[in-house]
Amino acid sequence: MAFSAPSLKGRALRLLSQREHSRAELERKLARHEEEPGTLARALDELAAKDFISEARVVQSVLHQRAPRLGAARVRQELQAKGIAADAVAEAVSSLQATEVERARALWLRRFDGPPSDAKERARQTRFLLARGFAGATVAKVLRTGGDDD
């Protein structure tokens, strides 16, 4: 009995069963399996019509999984990499702005014992928070206030 490769729709469903994917991600991952031009687009159109592909769910998934550990800039970058529409990215990032300092402070408290004791330690803590996408002003505020509330 000959082995037949899974259909494009089957491959897409397998990917979607693991986590939420945007249409752009599915197109990127499945393009090499498309034998006839247009078949991938038709398969993804069918899945989108049945609500298997949802940009809103992708955004919520990223916010839920990544926002506690990342700043708004990194979340924006991840959503853009997934091919999410610019207005949805902007809305998601603006929803994070209100909690940016609290999230940075919580991450900082989990990672470090206390405020920086010297310039070298301050630079290390600053790099840690900046690399996770927190804004410079947010990082400065967290390091200045040291785990205390304003």
C-alpha positions in Angstrom: 0.0 0.0 0.0 1.5 3.3 -1.1 1.7 6.1 1.5 -0.1 9.3 0.5 1.0 12.7 1.8 -1.5 14.5 3.9 -3.5 17.1 2.1 -2.8 20.8 2.6 -6.0 21.1 4.7 -4.8 18.2 6.8 -1.4 19.7 7.3 -3.0 23.0 8.3 -5.3 21.3 10.7 -2.4 19.5 12.3 -0.5 22.8 12.8 -3.7 24.5 14.2 -4.2 21.6 16.6 -0.8 22.4 18.2 -1.4 26.2 18.6 -3.2 29.1 17.0 -1.6 30.2 13.7 -2.3 33.2 11.5 -3.1 32.7 7.9 0.2 34.2 6.9 2.1 31.7 9.1 0.1 28.8 7.6 0.9 30.1 4.1 4.6 30.4 4.9 4.7 26.9 6.5 2.7 25.1 3.8 3.8 26.8 0.6 6.4 24.2 -0.1 3.7 21.5 0.0 1.5 23.2 -2.6 1.5 21.2 -5.9 -1.0 23.3 -7.8 -1.1 27.1 -7.6 -4.2 28.2 -5.7 -4.9 25.0 -3.8 -3.3 26.4 -0.6 -5.4 29.6 -0.8 -8.6 27.6 -1.3 -7.8 25.2 1.6 -7.0 28.2 3.9 -10.2 30.0 2.7 -12.2 26.9 3.7 -10.6 26.8 7.1 -11.1 30.5 7.7 -14.8 30.2 6.7 -15.2 27.5 9.3 -13.4 29.7 11.9 -10.4 27.4 12.3 -8.2 30.3 11.5 -8.8 33.4 13.6 -6.6 36.5 13.8 -8.3 37.5 17.1 -7.5 34.2 18.7 -3.8 34.4 17.6 -3.6 37.9 19.2 -5.2 36.7 22.4 -2.9 33.6 22.5 0.2 35.8 22.1 -1.0 38.2 24.7 -1.9 35.5 27.2 1.4 33.5 26.7 4.0 36.2 26.1 2.8 39.5 27.7 3.6 38.5 31.3 7.3 38.1 30.3 7.7 40.7 27.5 7.2 44.4 27.0 4.9 45.9 24.4 7.7 46.3 21.8 8.5 42.6 21.8 4.8 41.6 21.7 4.4 44.0 18.7 7.3 42.4 17.0 6.0 38.9 17.5 2.5 39.8 16.3 4.0 41.5 13.2 6.1 38.4 12.5 2.9 36.3 12.5 1.4 38.5 9.8 -1.3 40.1 12.0 -3.0 43.2 10.6 -1.5 46.5 11.7 -4.7 47.8 13.4 -5.0 44.5 15.4 -1.4 44.8 16.5 -1.8 48.5 17.5 -4.9 47.6 19.5 -3.2 44.7 21.3 -0.1 46.8 22.1 -2.2 49.7 23.4 -4.0 47.3 25.7 -0.6 46.4 27.2 0.5 50.0 27.9 -1.5 50.3 31.1 0.2 47.4 32.8 3.7 47.9 31.3 5.4 49.1 34.5 3.7 46.4 36.7 4.7 43.7 34.3 8.3 45.0 34.0 8.5 45.2 37.8 7.1 41.7 38.4 9.7 40.3 35.9 12.5 42.3 37.5 11.6 41.0 41.0 11.5 37.4 39.8 14.9 37.8 38.1 16.9 40.0 40.5 17.5 40.1 44.3 17.3 43.9 44.6 18.2 47.2 43.1 21.5 47.5 41.3 24.4 48.1 43.7 26.8 49.6 41.1 26.9 50.8 37.5 27.8 47.4 36.1 24.8 45.7 37.8 22.6 48.5 36.7 23.6 48.0 33.1 23.0 44.3 33.4 19.5 44.8 34.8 18.7 47.4 32.2 19.9 45.2 29.3 17.7 42.4 30.7 14.5 44.4 30.7 15.3 46.2 27.4 16.0 42.9 25.7 12.5 41.8 26.7 10.9 44.8 24.9 10.2 47.2 27.8 10.6 50.9 27.0 13.6 52.8 28.3 11.4 55.0 30.5 9.7 51.9 32.0 13.1 50.3 32.7 14.3 53.5 34.4 11.2 53.8 36.5 11.5 50.1 37.7 15.1 50.5 38.6 14.6 53.9 40.2 11.7 52.7 42.4 13.2 49.4 43.1 10.2 47.0 43.5 8.3 49.6 45.6 5.1 51.1 44.2 5.3 54.7 43.2 
